[in-house]
């Protein structure tokens, strides 16, 4: 079950990060773009962690 939560967290962080990047670009706000990129990368890592937990059959 923990893998599902990590996947959802990962997808959420990726989506929010992408949105921040788009808004940052549209408003010429490089700090928001950077924040979005970092949040997207965090989401990608969470998603991978969830996949690994699923493959291992247990939580880390």
PDB file of N, CA, C, O and CB in Angstrom:
ATOM      1  N   UNK A   1       0.820  -1.200   0.000  1.00  0.00           N
ATOM      2  CA  UNK A   1       0.000   0.000   0.000  1.00  0.00           C
ATOM      3  C   UNK A   1       0.861   1.258   0.000  1.00  0.00           C
ATOM      4  O   UNK A   1       0.463   2.279  -0.561  1.00  0.00           O
ATOM      5  CB  UNK A   1      -0.931   0.001   1.203  1.00  0.00           C
ATOM      6  N   UNK A   2       2.024   1.196   0.617  1.00  0.00           N
ATOM      7  CA  UNK A   2       2.901   2.359   0.666  1.00  0.00           C
ATOM      8  C   UNK A   2       3.376   2.780  -0.700  1.00  0.00           C
ATOM      9  O   UNK A   2       3.608   3.962  -0.954  1.00  0.00           O
ATOM     10  CB  UNK A   2       4.081   2.080   1.539  1.00  0.00           C
ATOM     11  N   UNK A   3       3.522   1.785  -1.599  1.00  0.00           N
ATOM     12  CA  UNK A   3       3.972   2.120  -2.941  1.00  0.00           C
ATOM     13  C   UNK A   3       2.932   2.970  -3.670  1.00  0.00           C
ATOM     14  O   UNK A   3       3.291   3.860  -4.441  1.00  0.00           O
ATOM     15  CB  UNK A   3       4.268   0.846  -3.735  1.00  0.00           C
ATOM     16  N   UNK A   4       1.656   2.704  -3.436  1.00  0.00           N
ATOM     17  CA  UNK A   4       0.603   3.493  -4.060  1.00  0.00           C
ATOM     18  C   UNK A   4       0.656   4.939  -3.586  1.00  0.00           C
ATOM     19  O   UNK A   4       0.519   5.869  -4.381  1.00  0.00           O
ATOM     20  CB  UNK A   4      -0.768   2.887  -3.759  1.00  0.00           C
ATOM     21  N   UNK A   5       0.859   5.122  -2.271  1.00  0.00           N
ATOM     22  CA  UNK A   5       0.949   6.473  -1.719  1.00  0.00           C
ATOM     23  C   UNK A   5       2.130   7.227  -2.315  1.00  0.00           C
ATOM     24  O   UNK A   5       2.013   8.407  -2.647  1.00  0.00           O
ATOM     25  CB  UNK A   5       1.075   6.421  -0.192  1.00  0.00           C
ATOM     26  N   UNK A   6       3.272   6.548  -2.453  1.00  0.00           N
ATOM     27  CA  UNK A   6       4.458   7.202  -3.033  1.00  0.00           C
ATOM     28  C   UNK A   6       4.206   7.578  -4.489  1.00  0.00           C
ATOM     29  O   UNK A   6       4.621   8.647  -4.936  1.00  0.00           O
ATOM     30  CB  UNK A   6       5.695   6.278  -2.932  1.00  0.00           C
ATOM     31  N   UNK A   7       3.529   6.704  -5.229  1.00  0.00           N
ATOM     32  CA  UNK A   7       3.235   7.013  -6.620  1.00  0.00           C
ATOM     33  C   UNK A   7       2.312   8.227  -6.730  1.00  0.00           C
ATOM     34  O   UNK A   7       2.508   9.086  -7.590  1.00  0.00           O
ATOM     35  CB  UNK A   7       2.603   5.803  -7.308  1.00  0.00           C
ATOM     36  N   UNK A   8       1.314   8.293  -5.862  1.00  0.00           N
ATOM     37  CA  UNK A   8       0.393   9.434  -5.882  1.00  0.00           C
ATOM     38  C   UNK A   8       1.134  10.719  -5.497  1.00  0.00           C
ATOM     39  O   UNK A   8       0.958  11.754  -6.139  1.00  0.00           O
ATOM     40  CB  UNK A   8      -0.801   9.191  -4.919  1.00  0.00           C
ATOM     41  N   UNK A   9       1.952  10.652  -4.462  1.00  0.00           N
ATOM     42  CA  UNK A   9       2.743  11.819  -4.067  1.00  0.00           C
ATOM     43  C   UNK A   9       3.646  12.253  -5.213  1.00  0.00           C
ATOM     44  O   UNK A   9       3.775  13.442  -5.505  1.00  0.00           O
ATOM     45  CB  UNK A   9       3.585  11.512  -2.809  1.00  0.00           C
ATOM     46  N   UNK A  10       4.264  11.273  -5.855  1.00  0.00           N
ATOM     47  CA  UNK A  10       5.163  11.576  -6.965  1.00  0.00           C
ATOM     48  C   UNK A  10       4.452  12.247  -8.116  1.00  0.00           C
ATOM     49  O   UNK A  10       4.934  13.246  -8.650  1.00  0.00           O
ATOM     50  CB  UNK A  10       5.827  10.323  -7.451  1.00  0.00           C
ATOM     51  N   UNK A  11       3.307  11.708  -8.505  1.00  0.00           N
ATOM     52  CA  UNK A  11       2.541  12.310  -9.605  1.00  0.00           C
ATOM     53  C   UNK A  11       2.085  13.724  -9.244  1.00  0.00           C
ATOM     54  O   UNK A  11       2.102  14.625 -10.083  1.00  0.00           O
ATOM     55  CB  UNK A  11       1.320  11.435  -9.954  1.00  0.00           C
ATOM     56  N   UNK A  12       1.678  13.905  -7.986  1.00  0.00           N
ATOM     57  CA  UNK A  12       1.228  15.229  -7.545  1.00  0.00           C
ATOM     58  C   UNK A  12       2.370  16.233  -7.592  1.00  0.00           C
ATOM     59  O   UNK A  12       2.204  17.339  -8.106  1.00  0.00           O
ATOM     60  CB  UNK A  12       0.649  15.157  -6.126  1.00  0.00           C
ATOM     61  N   UNK A  13       3.518  15.859  -7.062  1.00  0.00           N
ATOM     62  CA  UNK A  13       4.663  16.770  -7.074  1.00  0.00           C
ATOM     63  C   UNK A  13       5.137  17.072  -8.496  1.00  0.00           C
ATOM     64  O   UNK A  13       5.541  18.197  -8.791  1.00  0.00           O
ATOM     65  CB  UNK A  13       5.810  16.177  -6.262  1.00  0.00           C
ATOM     66  N   UNK A  14       5.087  16.078  -9.370  1.00  0.00           N
ATOM     67  CA  UNK A  14       5.459  16.321 -10.766  1.00  0.00           C
ATOM     68  C   UNK A  14       4.512  17.330 -11.404  1.00  0.00           C
ATOM     69  O   UNK A  14       4.955  18.254 -12.087  1.00  0.00           O
ATOM     70  CB  UNK A  14       5.453  15.006 -11.567  1.00  0.00           C
ATOM     71  N   UNK A  15       3.218  17.158 -11.187  1.00  0.00           N
ATOM     72  CA  UNK A  15       2.228  18.054 -11.785  1.00  0.00           C
ATOM     73  C   UNK A  15       2.369  19.480 -11.249  1.00  0.00           C
ATOM     74  O   UNK A  15       2.330  20.441 -12.017  1.00  0.00           O
ATOM     75  CB  UNK A  15       0.812  17.533 -11.518  1.00  0.00           C
ATOM     76  N   UNK A  16       2.532  19.612  -9.942  1.00  0.00           N
ATOM     77  CA  UNK A  16       2.690  20.941  -9.350  1.00  0.00           C
ATOM     78  C   UNK A  16       3.986  21.577  -9.826  1.00  0.00           C
ATOM     79  O   UNK A  16       4.023  22.768 -10.133  1.00  0.00           O
ATOM     80  CB  UNK A  16       2.666  20.861  -7.812  1.00  0.00           C
ATOM     81  N   UNK A  17       5.050  20.782  -9.886  1.00  0.00           N
ATOM     82  CA  UNK A  17       6.334  21.289 -10.358  1.00  0.00           C
ATOM     83  C   UNK A  17       6.256  21.779 -11.796  1.00  0.00           C
ATOM     84  O   UNK A  17       6.787  22.840 -12.122  1.00  0.00           O
ATOM     85  CB  UNK A  17       7.396  20.215 -10.239  1.00  0.00           C
ATOM     86  N   UNK A  18       5.597  21.012 -12.655  1.00  0.00           N
ATOM     87  CA  UNK A  18       5.427  21.430 -14.047  1.00  0.00           C
ATOM     88  C   UNK A  18       4.632  22.725 -14.138  1.00  0.00           C
ATOM     89  O   UNK A  18       4.962  23.612 -14.926  1.00  0.00           O
ATOM     90  CB  UNK A  18       4.731  20.330 -14.854  1.00  0.00           C
ATOM     91  N   UNK A  19       3.592  22.828 -13.333  1.00  0.00           N
ATOM     92  CA  UNK A  19       2.769  24.041 -13.332  1.00  0.00           C
ATOM     93  C   UNK A  19       3.590  25.247 -12.898  1.00  0.00           C
ATOM     94  O   UNK A  19       3.497  26.311 -13.510  1.00  0.00           O
ATOM     95  CB  UNK A  19       1.551  23.870 -12.407  1.00  0.00           C
ATOM     96  N   UNK A  20       4.385  25.094 -11.858  1.00  0.00           N
ATOM     97  CA  UNK A  20       5.237  26.193 -11.391  1.00  0.00           C
ATOM     98  C   UNK A  20       6.223  26.619 -12.473  1.00  0.00           C
ATOM     99  O   UNK A  20       6.491  27.808 -12.642  1.00  0.00           O
ATOM    100  CB  UNK A  20       5.998  25.782 -10.120  1.00  0.00           C
ATOM    101  N   UNK A  21       6.761  25.644 -13.207  1.00  0.00           N
ATOM    102  CA  UNK A  21       7.700  25.976 -14.278  1.00  0.00           C
ATOM    103  C   UNK A  21       7.024  26.792 -15.371  1.00  0.00           C
ATOM    104  O   UNK A  21       7.592  27.770 -15.858  1.00  0.00           O
ATOM    105  CB  UNK A  21       8.302  24.705 -14.872  1.00  0.00           C
ATOM    106  N   UNK A  22       5.831  26.400 -15.754  1.00  0.00           N
ATOM    107  CA  UNK A  22       5.094  27.116 -16.797  1.00  0.00           C
ATOM    108  C   UNK A  22       4.755  28.527 -16.339  1.00  0.00           C
ATOM    109  O   UNK A  22       4.928  29.488 -17.089  1.00  0.00           O
ATOM    110  CB  UNK A  22       3.810  26.356 -17.173  1.00  0.00           C
ATOM    111  N   UNK A  23       4.275  28.650 -15.116  1.00  0.00           N
ATOM    112  CA  UNK A  23       3.927  29.977 -14.585  1.00  0.00           C
ATOM    113  C   UNK A  23       5.181  30.832 -14.449  1.00  0.00           C
ATOM    114  O   UNK A  23       5.164  32.017 -14.781  1.00  0.00           O
ATOM    115  CB  UNK A  23       3.211  29.852 -13.215  1.00  0.00           C
ATOM    116  N   UNK A  24       6.262  30.239 -13.963  1.00  0.00           N
ATOM    117  CA  UNK A  24       7.517  30.968 -13.830  1.00  0.00           C
ATOM    118  C   UNK A  24       8.027  31.473 -15.165  1.00  0.00           C
ATOM    119  O   UNK A  24       8.518  32.596 -15.270  1.00  0.00           O
ATOM    120  CB  UNK A  24       8.562  30.094 -13.186  1.00  0.00           C
ATOM    121  N   UNK A  25       7.906  30.631 -16.189  1.00  0.00           N
ATOM    122  CA  UNK A  25       8.330  31.042 -17.530  1.00  0.00           C
ATOM    123  C   UNK A  25       7.435  32.157 -18.062  1.00  0.00           C
ATOM    124  O   UNK A  25       7.923  33.132 -18.634  1.00  0.00           O
ATOM    125  CB  UNK A  25       8.312  29.841 -18.495  1.00  0.00           C
ATOM    126  N   UNK A  26       6.136  32.012 -17.875  1.00  0.00           N
ATOM    127  CA  UNK A  26       5.181  32.998 -18.390  1.00  0.00           C
ATOM    128  C   UNK A  26       5.309  34.354 -17.701  1.00  0.00           C
ATOM    129  O   UNK A  26       5.039  35.394 -18.302  1.00  0.00           O
ATOM    130  CB  UNK A  26       3.768  32.480 -18.228  1.00  0.00           C
ATOM    131  N   UNK A  27       5.722  34.330 -16.436  1.00  0.00           N
ATOM    132  CA  UNK A  27       5.819  35.579 -15.677  1.00  0.00           C
ATOM    133  C   UNK A  27       7.263  36.061 -15.537  1.00  0.00           C
ATOM    134  O   UNK A  27       7.541  37.010 -14.804  1.00  0.00           O
ATOM    135  CB  UNK A  27       5.205  35.396 -14.298  1.00  0.00           C
ATOM    136  N   UNK A  28       8.172  35.398 -16.244  1.00  0.00           N
ATOM    137  CA  UNK A  28       9.592  35.747 -16.188  1.00  0.00           C
ATOM    138  C   UNK A  28      10.109  35.714 -14.746  1.00  0.00           C
ATOM    139  O   UNK A  28      10.746  36.653 -14.268  1.00  0.00           O
ATOM    140  CB  UNK A  28       9.825  37.139 -16.803  1.00  0.00           C
ATOM    141  N   UNK A  29       9.810  34.598 -14.073  1.00  0.00           N
ATOM    142  CA  UNK A  29      10.198  34.414 -12.683  1.00  0.00           C
ATOM    143  C   UNK A  29      11.103  33.180 -12.589  1.00  0.00           C
ATOM    144  O   UNK A  29      10.615  32.069 -12.381  1.00  0.00           O
ATOM    145  CB  UNK A  29       8.939  34.263 -11.762  1.00  0.00           C
ATOM    146  N   UNK A  30      12.424  33.370 -12.743  1.00  0.00           N
ATOM    147  CA  UNK A  30      13.329  32.213 -12.738  1.00  0.00           C
ATOM    148  C   UNK A  30      13.349  31.446 -11.419  1.00  0.00           C
ATOM    149  O   UNK A  30      13.605  30.242 -11.418  1.00  0.00           O
ATOM    150  CB  UNK A  30      14.720  32.665 -13.056  1.00  0.00           C
ATOM    151  N   UNK A  31      13.085  32.114 -10.302  1.00  0.00           N
ATOM    152  CA  UNK A  31      13.059  31.409  -9.022  1.00  0.00           C
ATOM    153  C   UNK A  31      11.916  30.407  -8.978  1.00  0.00           C
ATOM    154  O   UNK A  31      12.080  29.291  -8.483  1.00  0.00           O
ATOM    155  CB  UNK A  31      12.932  32.403  -7.865  1.00  0.00           C
ATOM    156  N   UNK A  32      10.752  30.805  -9.497  1.00  0.00           N
ATOM    157  CA  UNK A  32       9.609  29.893  -9.519  1.00  0.00           C
ATOM    158  C   UNK A  32       9.858  28.739 -10.489  1.00  0.00           C
ATOM    159  O   UNK A  32       9.462  27.603 -10.226  1.00  0.00           O
ATOM    160  CB  UNK A  32       8.324  30.650  -9.910  1.00  0.00           C
ATOM    161  N   UNK A  33      10.507  29.031 -11.594  1.00  0.00           N
ATOM    162  CA  UNK A  33      10.869  27.969 -12.539  1.00  0.00           C
ATOM    163  C   UNK A  33      11.788  26.940 -11.877  1.00  0.00           C
ATOM    164  O   UNK A  33      11.587  25.733 -12.016  1.00  0.00           O
ATOM    165  CB  UNK A  33      11.554  28.567 -13.787  1.00  0.00           C
ATOM    166  N   UNK A  34      12.786  27.428 -11.165  1.00  0.00           N
ATOM    167  CA  UNK A  34      13.735  26.540 -10.480  1.00  0.00           C
ATOM    168  C   UNK A  34      13.031  25.734  -9.404  1.00  0.00           C
ATOM    169  O   UNK A  34      13.259  24.531  -9.276  1.00  0.00           O
ATOM    170  CB  UNK A  34      14.890  27.347  -9.861  1.00  0.00           C
ATOM    171  N   UNK A  35      12.178  26.387  -8.633  1.00  0.00           N
ATOM    172  CA  UNK A  35      11.408  25.700  -7.597  1.00  0.00           C
ATOM    173  C   UNK A  35      10.556  24.596  -8.227  1.00  0.00           C
ATOM    174  O   UNK A  35      10.453  23.496  -7.683  1.00  0.00           O
ATOM    175  CB  UNK A  35      10.514  26.703  -6.823  1.00  0.00           C
ATOM    176  N   UNK A  36       9.956  24.895  -9.360  1.00  0.00           N
ATOM    177  CA  UNK A  36       9.141  23.902 -10.060  1.00  0.00           C
ATOM    178  C   UNK A  36       9.957  22.731 -10.547  1.00  0.00           C
ATOM    179  O   UNK A  36       9.526  21.583 -10.438  1.00  0.00           O
ATOM    180  CB  UNK A  36       8.433  24.534 -11.223  1.00  0.00           C
ATOM    181  N   UNK A  37      11.130  23.004 -11.081  1.00  0.00           N
ATOM    182  CA  UNK A  37      12.002  21.934 -11.571  1.00  0.00           C
ATOM    183  C   UNK A  37      12.407  21.012 -10.416  1.00  0.00           C
ATOM    184  O   UNK A  37      12.395  19.790 -10.559  1.00  0.00           O
ATOM    185  CB  UNK A  37      13.261  22.526 -12.258  1.00  0.00           C
ATOM    186  N   UNK A  38      12.764  21.602  -9.279  1.00  0.00           N
ATOM    187  CA  UNK A  38      13.147  20.795  -8.113  1.00  0.00           C
ATOM    188  C   UNK A  38      11.975  19.955  -7.609  1.00  0.00           C
ATOM    189  O   UNK A  38      12.152  18.798  -7.225  1.00  0.00           O
ATOM    190  CB  UNK A  38      13.663  21.700  -6.985  1.00  0.00           C
ATOM    191  N   UNK A  39      10.788  20.537  -7.612  1.00  0.00           N
ATOM    192  CA  UNK A  39       9.620  19.800  -7.148  1.00  0.00           C
ATOM    193  C   UNK A  39       9.277  18.674  -8.131  1.00  0.00           C
ATOM    194  O   UNK A  39       8.867  17.589  -7.717  1.00  0.00           O
ATOM    195  CB  UNK A  39       8.416  20.751  -6.972  1.00  0.00           C
ATOM    196  N   UNK A  40       9.444  18.932  -9.417  1.00  0.00           N
ATOM    197  CA  UNK A  40       9.212  17.894 -10.411  1.00  0.00           C
ATOM    198  C   UNK A  40      10.188  16.732 -10.208  1.00  0.00           C
ATOM    199  O   UNK A  40       9.789  15.569 -10.265  1.00  0.00           O
ATOM    200  CB  UNK A  40       9.348  18.470 -11.832  1.00  0.00           C
ATOM    201  N   UNK A  41      11.452  17.040  -9.976  1.00  0.00           N
ATOM    202  CA  UNK A  41      12.455  16.000  -9.753  1.00  0.00           C
ATOM    203  C   UNK A  41      12.166  15.201  -8.483  1.00  0.00           C
ATOM    204  O   UNK A  41      12.371  13.988  -8.441  1.00  0.00           O
ATOM    205  CB  UNK A  41      13.846  16.621  -9.671  1.00  0.00           C
ATOM    206  N   UNK A  42      11.687  15.895  -7.448  1.00  0.00           N
ATOM    207  CA  UNK A  42      11.302  15.204  -6.220  1.00  0.00           C
ATOM    208  C   UNK A  42      10.170  14.223  -6.520  1.00  0.00           C
ATOM    209  O   UNK A  42      10.177  13.086  -6.047  1.00  0.00           O
ATOM    210  CB  UNK A  42      10.872  16.219  -5.125  1.00  0.00           C
ATOM    211  N   UNK A  43       9.213  14.671  -7.302  1.00  0.00           N
ATOM    212  CA  UNK A  43       8.097  13.811  -7.678  1.00  0.00           C
ATOM    213  C   UNK A  43       8.545  12.598  -8.466  1.00  0.00           C
ATOM    214  O   UNK A  43       8.051  11.492  -8.247  1.00  0.00           O
ATOM    215  CB  UNK A  43       7.091  14.589  -8.478  1.00  0.00           C
ATOM    216  N   UNK A  44       9.475  12.799  -9.379  1.00  0.00           N
ATOM    217  CA  UNK A  44      10.006  11.681 -10.161  1.00  0.00           C
ATOM    218  C   UNK A  44      10.671  10.660  -9.245  1.00  0.00           C
ATOM    219  O   UNK A  44      10.509   9.454  -9.433  1.00  0.00           O
ATOM    220  CB  UNK A  44      11.011  12.185 -11.218  1.00  0.00           C
ATOM    221  N   UNK A  45      11.417  11.143  -8.256  1.00  0.00           N
ATOM    222  CA  UNK A  45      12.086  10.240  -7.311  1.00  0.00           C
ATOM    223  C   UNK A  45      11.061   9.480  -6.468  1.00  0.00           C
ATOM    224  O   UNK A  45      11.232   8.289  -6.211  1.00  0.00           O
ATOM    225  CB  UNK A  45      13.044  11.031  -6.393  1.00  0.00           C
ATOM    226  N   UNK A  46      10.007  10.157  -6.043  1.00  0.00           N
ATOM    227  CA  UNK A  46       8.974   9.493  -5.256  1.00  0.00           C
ATOM    228  C   UNK A  46       8.286   8.415  -6.083  1.00  0.00           C
ATOM    229  O   UNK A  46       7.985   7.333  -5.579  1.00  0.00           O
ATOM    230  CB  UNK A  46       7.944  10.513  -4.744  1.00  0.00           C
ATOM    231  N   UNK A  47       8.041   8.712  -7.341  1.00  0.00           N
ATOM    232  CA  UNK A  47       7.386   7.758  -8.216  1.00  0.00           C
ATOM    233  C   UNK A  47       8.260   6.515  -8.393  1.00  0.00           C
ATOM    234  O   UNK A  47       7.761   5.391  -8.342  1.00  0.00           O
ATOM    235  CB  UNK A  47       7.077   8.401  -9.578  1.00  0.00           C
ATOM    236  N   UNK A  48       9.554   6.716  -8.600  1.00  0.00           N
ATOM    237  CA  UNK A  48      10.487   5.595  -8.738  1.00  0.00           C
ATOM    238  C   UNK A  48      10.523   4.783  -7.443  1.00  0.00           C
ATOM    239  O   UNK A  48      10.532   3.553  -7.476  1.00  0.00           O
ATOM    240  CB  UNK A  48      11.908   6.103  -9.099  1.00  0.00           C
ATOM    241  N   UNK A  49      10.543   5.473  -6.307  1.00  0.00           N
ATOM    242  CA  UNK A  49      10.536   4.772  -5.022  1.00  0.00           C
ATOM    243  C   UNK A  49       9.296   3.892  -4.894  1.00  0.00           C
ATOM    244  O   UNK A  49       9.384   2.751  -4.441  1.00  0.00           O
ATOM    245  CB  UNK A  49      10.595   5.777  -3.857  1.00  0.00           C
ATOM    246  N   UNK A  50       8.150   4.419  -5.290  1.00  0.00           N
ATOM    247  CA  UNK A  50       6.921   3.638  -5.246  1.00  0.00           C
ATOM    248  C   UNK A  50       7.003   2.409  -6.135  1.00  0.00           C
ATOM    249  O   UNK A  50       6.559   1.328  -5.749  1.00  0.00           O
ATOM    250  CB  UNK A  50       5.742   4.495  -5.657  1.00  0.00           C
ATOM    251  N   UNK A  51       7.570   2.571  -7.326  1.00  0.00           N
ATOM    252  CA  UNK A  51       7.735   1.428  -8.225  1.00  0.00           C
ATOM    253  C   UNK A  51       8.669   0.385  -7.628  1.00  0.00           C
ATOM    254  O   UNK A  51       8.417  -0.816  -7.733  1.00  0.00           O
ATOM    255  CB  UNK A  51       8.269   1.890  -9.581  1.00  0.00           C
ATOM    256  N   UNK A  52       9.751   0.846  -6.998  1.00  0.00           N
ATOM    257  CA  UNK A  52      10.685  -0.094  -6.367  1.00  0.00           C
ATOM    258  C   UNK A  52      10.024  -0.831  -5.205  1.00  0.00           C
ATOM    259  O   UNK A  52      10.230  -2.031  -5.024  1.00  0.00           O
ATOM    260  CB  UNK A  52      11.939   0.647  -5.874  1.00  0.00           C
ATOM    261  N   UNK A  53       9.236  -0.109  -4.426  1.00  0.00           N
ATOM    262  CA  UNK A  53       8.526  -0.750  -3.315  1.00  0.00           C
ATOM    263  C   UNK A  53       7.555  -1.800  -3.849  1.00  0.00           C
ATOM    264  O   UNK A  53       7.422  -2.884  -3.280  1.00  0.00           O
ATOM    265  CB  UNK A  53       7.769   0.304  -2.466  1.00  0.00           C
ATOM    266  N   UNK A  54       6.889  -1.472  -4.932  1.00  0.00           N
ATOM    267  CA  UNK A  54       5.946  -2.409  -5.530  1.00  0.00           C
ATOM    268  C   UNK A  54       6.668  -3.655  -6.020  1.00  0.00           C
ATOM    269  O   UNK A  54       6.203  -4.775  -5.807  1.00  0.00           O
ATOM    270  CB  UNK A  54       5.187  -1.747  -6.683  1.00  0.00           C
ATOM    271  N   UNK A  55       7.814  -3.455  -6.680  1.00  0.00           N
ATOM    272  CA  UNK A  55       8.591  -4.580  -7.199  1.00  0.00           C
ATOM    273  C   UNK A  55       9.161  -5.438  -6.065  1.00  0.00           C
ATOM    274  O   UNK A  55       9.246  -6.660  -6.191  1.00  0.00           O
ATOM    275  CB  UNK A  55       9.727  -4.070  -8.091  1.00  0.00           C
ATOM    276  N   UNK A  56       9.546  -4.802  -4.971  1.00  0.00           N
ATOM    277  CA  UNK A  56      10.134  -5.524  -3.847  1.00  0.00           C
ATOM    278  C   UNK A  56       9.056  -6.179  -2.986  1.00  0.00           C
ATOM    279  O   UNK A  56       9.327  -7.122  -2.244  1.00  0.00           O
ATOM    280  CB  UNK A  56      10.985  -4.578  -2.995  1.00  0.00           C
ATOM    281  N   UNK A  57       7.842  -5.672  -3.095  1.00  0.00           N
ATOM    282  CA  UNK A  57       6.750  -6.249  -2.319  1.00  0.00           C
ATOM    283  C   UNK A  57       6.692  -5.793  -0.875  1.00  0.00           C
ATOM    284  O   UNK A  57       5.962  -6.358  -0.060  1.00  0.00           O
ATOM    285  CB  UNK A  57       6.853  -7.717  -2.349  1.00  0.00           C
ATOM    286  N   UNK A  58       7.484  -4.745  -0.559  1.00  0.00           N
ATOM    287  CA  UNK A  58       7.427  -4.209   0.812  1.00  0.00           C
ATOM    288  C   UNK A  58       7.843  -2.747   0.781  1.00  0.00           C
ATOM    289  O   UNK A  58       8.300  -2.232  -0.240  1.00  0.00           O
ATOM    290  CB  UNK A  58       8.348  -5.025   1.786  1.00  0.00           C
ATOM    291  N   UNK A  59       7.674  -2.092   1.919  1.00  0.00           N
ATOM    292  CA  UNK A  59       8.042  -0.686   2.023  1.00  0.00           C
ATOM    293  C   UNK A  59       9.481  -0.564   2.500  1.00  0.00           C
ATOM    294  O   UNK A  59       9.972  -1.407   3.250  1.00  0.00           O
ATOM    295  CB  UNK A  59       7.090   0.061   2.977  1.00  0.00           C
ATOM    296  N   UNK A  60      10.154   0.500   2.057  1.00  0.00           N
ATOM    297  CA  UNK A  60      11.527   0.766   2.496  1.00  0.00           C
ATOM    298  C   UNK A  60      11.492   1.464   3.827  1.00  0.00           C
ATOM    299  O   UNK A  60      12.541   1.784   4.384  1.00  0.00           O
ATOM    300  CB  UNK A  60      12.299   1.612   1.462  1.00  0.00           C
TER     301      UNK A  60
END
